[in-house]
């Protein structure tokens, strides 16, 4: 499984899962561009990558469609085209039952998870149609199970999966593949800090999920589209 220098955009690339995905892609010969908002997190990613020449980044807010389209244009110029996009940016809020959770939680989760995924997909699609490329999103096994105590998060992640399936159907005759991974709790620094007393024995290392994401982005998965892969 090799990218042979193909270009991939990874949104959320400085996060716990995103960093693992970036490093896995680099190890397989991909060239990677990452939009980031936190300069310190970007520098940590650069340090983890060992100053890899195949990695480049840009401070960019891609939460709005016009800005995301402009970023994708610049990324395509830098990469000579975009062969794949990993839409990993997102977040978690779960303050309790729906009738007790802060009202802002609903809007926050739809904006951070669904709106970000929509904007990324919409901005990336013209470039993926040109390259007959691959797009990967992230769902959630816990959301699929019902998401009690985090209804806003569950709804936003299930909507991401609906978006993924719809886009896969819309683009399969046009040469683009669209798939999702659906993990349980990921063993990241952020989750350890948020749940210090949790049993981490069933948590999934981000490196394992990263290998699945890289597979779905690579030519090795050329016959797969519309799949939601539990990890």
N, C-alpha and C positions, 0 to 999 in steps of 0.2 A: 504494500500500500504506500504510494508515493505521490506527492503533488508535483514533482518535477518543476519547482519554482513557480507554481501557480499562485495567484494572488487571492487572499482571503481577508475580509473585513470582520473583525470581532468586536461587537458592541458589548459593553460590560466587561471588557478585557482586563481591567485592573482589579476585578472582584475575585472572590475565592475560587469560583468555578472558572471564570473567564481567564484568570492567570494560568490555570492548569491547561485549558484549551489552547491558549496561545503557545505555551511551551511544547505541547504535543504536536501542534501544527508545524512549529519550527523544526522539531526533531524529524519530521517527515518531509522536510524540504520545501514547505510552503513559505511564501512571503506574506507577511501579516501587517495590516494597518489597524491601529486601535484609536478610536476617539476617546478622550478622557476629559474629566472635569477636575480631578484631584491630582495636582502635580506630584505630590509625595507618593501617592499610590502608583503613578506612572513610573517614577524613578525606582520604586521597589520592583516593578515588573521588569524594567530594563536591567537591573542588577541580577534578577533571577535568570534572565535570558543570556547573561554574560556578554552584554553589548553586541548581541547578534545583529549583523548587518541587514538581515532579512526582516528585522522588526522596525517599524516606524510608527510614530504616533502623532496626534494633533489634538490640542486643546479645543474641544468643540462641544456645543450643546445641541444634541440631535433630537430633542424632545418635540420640536416643531418641524413640519414637513419641508418647508423651504430651506431651513438650515440643514436638515438631513440630506436633501437632494444636493445641496452645494457641497457638503462633505463627501458624498459618494462620488461626485464629479472629480474632486481633487484626489480621492483615493484611487479612482480608476486611472487617472493620469499617472499617478505615482507607480501603480502596479502594472500598467499596460493592459488594463481590463480587470474585471472582478469575476473570479471563477466561483467564489463561494462567500456566503455571509452567515456568520453565527450570531443570531439575535439573542444575546444572553442578558442584556440589561434588564433589571427588575429589582424587586424588593419584597419584603414581608412585613405585614402588620397584622396582629391578632390580639386584640385587647379584651376578647371575651364574647359572649353571646351577642347576636345582632342587636337586640334591644338595649344592650348596655354599652356597646362599643361607641366611641366618639363618632359623631356624624361625619367628620372629615376623613375618617379611615376609608369610607366607601370611595370617595373621590380620589383619595391618594392612591389606592390600589388600582383603580381603573386607569389612572394616569400613568403610574409607574410601570405597571405590567402590560396592560392591554394597549393603551395609547402608544407607548414606546415601541411595542412589537409592531403595531399597525404602521407607524411612521417609518420604521426601519424597513419593513417589507415593501411598502409603497415606494420608498426612495430607491431601494436596491433593485427592484424588479426590472427596470429598463436595461440595466447592466447585465443582469443574470439572463435575460432573454437573448442578449447579444452573444453571451459566452455559452449558452445552454448549461448554466451552472446550477448550484445547489444552495438551498437555504435551510437552516436548522433553527428551530425555536425551542423554548424550554417550558414544559408544563409542570405538573406536580402530582405525584401519586397521592399525597395526603388530600389534595383538593378533589381528586377523582373519587376518593373515599367519602367525601361529604364536607370536610373542612369545618367541623363543629368548633366554635370558638374563634374562627377566623373566616367568617362567611365572605367578607369582602375580598380577601385574598383568594379564596376558593373560586369565587365567581370570576375574578379577573383571569386566573390561570386556566379555567375551563374555557373561557372566551378565547384565550390565546390558542388553545387546541382547536376550537371551532374555526378560527381564522386560518390555522395551518391546514386543516383538512379542506376548507373551501378553496384556498389558494392552490393547493396541490391539484384539485380537480380542474381548476381554471387554467393551469399552466402545463398539465402533463402532455398535451398534444403540441405544446410549443417548446418542449425541450427542457423545461426547468423542473427540478425536483425539489419538493418541499416536505420536510419531515420534522419530527419533534422527539426530544428525549423527555421522559417523565420520571424524575428521581424522587425518592423519599428524602429524608433529611440528609443534607450534605455536610460532611465533616470539615467545616471551614472555621477560621478564627472568629468570624462574626457570630456563627451559631454557637460555638463554644462559650463565647462571652455572654450570649443571650440566655443560654440554658446550661449554666455551670453544673447543675445537679443531674442532668439527664444521663441516661445510659447510652454512651456513644458506641456500644458494641454493634448496633444495627445501623449506624450511620454509614453513608457511602463516601469513601475518599474521592475527592474531586478528580483525581487522576484517572480513576476508572471510568467516570462519566466522560471525561475528556477524550478518551480513546473511542468511545461510541460516537461522540460528536464529530471527531476527525474522520471516522469511517463514513459517516453519512455525508460529509462534505467531499469526500474523495471519489475518484473515478471507480474505486472498488465497489461502490454501492449504486452503480449506474442504473440498476433495474428497480430501485426502491423509491417510491414516492407515496405520500399520504400516510406514512406510518407514524405511530406514536410508540416509541420504544421504552418500556419500563426498565429502569436501571436501579 
